Amino acid sequence: MTETLLPPLLLLLVVLALVAVHAADLLIAALALGTYGFVMALIWAALGAVDVAFTEAVVGAGATTVFFLAALLRTSRRRSPAPAR
């Protein structure tokens, strides 16, 4: 079962990383990183490392996302600056 579960999760991981890097809206980037942490927790669980999966879910998907969103609420800028050409 793990062999069929890992390739789609790894592909989703790459897509979420690209979304987080290329998102102009900082809220979308923060949510993509939170989802990235949750997918990493699923991958660790599929590999049998349940303790690492639990830690990744709590820290990567939980606390980090809350801190990112709290920082976004305290700033006035909601979009990243346009890249210089």
Secondary structure, DSSP 8 states (H G I E B T S, - for coil): -HHHHHHHHHHHHHHHHHHHHH-SBHHHHHHHHHHHHHHHHHHHHHTT-HHHHHHIIIIIIIIHHHHHHHHHHT-S--B------
